[in-house]
């Protein structure tokens, strides 16, 4: 179940229209969010995903101090057997405090979506992202130090105006170092009303397509390699229902967000199961039920 905790954005990334159409950040009162979470937990909801354009900025506009890590602590104190997820996080605001709360609280899923966008510091500056690859990677390393089993996903844009071949290679190097469990990749396309749309140095479509293919080849290789290491491992999975791709299989996600398909002799939708991974592909795992 999705729970919106804030709306709007103050970041003004040069490729993004959101701040212009949704306005500045506005946080919901923590007591209102907690009341909604308590109602959902009492009704038996198993997973709650907190949503915001930048959840890490939560609370900055509130009169009574309550930042995002504080809100997570309050939500985790709510009675009920549920898992908390959240998205999306801006790297510049992903604090050590947030990472430490996440590591400490068993109710928070050990998965972090942290958009990189580019591995080039110059391109990141042109995007107005306000972090560097080094500062970004330090946060990834800290997450993995505190939570060795954490899965990490990202967003990456190729072909941003003025991106050189060398700068794209920096992104490929960053992806190889980050070893994302999943990456959502985008070819830059101009959005009317954004600064990037009128920048000089727009990249030809053929170059963008070529860079996207190389990025996908790199990321897919990493994902397959990481997924294969999970064969033989067991995971607790919330069954989401019949697979969209195979009527004879059910599907669910691990705590880390890995998609896993498995055969079953009855409908386990909405139930937690323990599954053993029997096979791995680039985008999903196959498993078998160990315990119900």
Secondary structure, DSSP 8 states (H G I E B T S, - for coil): -EEE-EE--S---TT--HHHHH-S-EE--HHHHHHHHHHHHHTT--EEEEE-TTGGGTTTT-SS---HHHHHHHHHTSSSS-EEEEE-B-GGG--HHHHHHHHH-TTB-SEEEB--B-S-HHHHHHTT----HHHHHHHHHHHHHH-TT-EEEEEEEES-TT--HHHHHHHHHHHHHH--SEEEEEE----TTSGGGG-S----HHHHHHHHHHHHHHHHHHHHHHHHTTTT-EEEEEEEEE-SS-TT-EEEEETT--EEEE--SS--TT-EEEEEEEEE-SS-EEEEEEE-
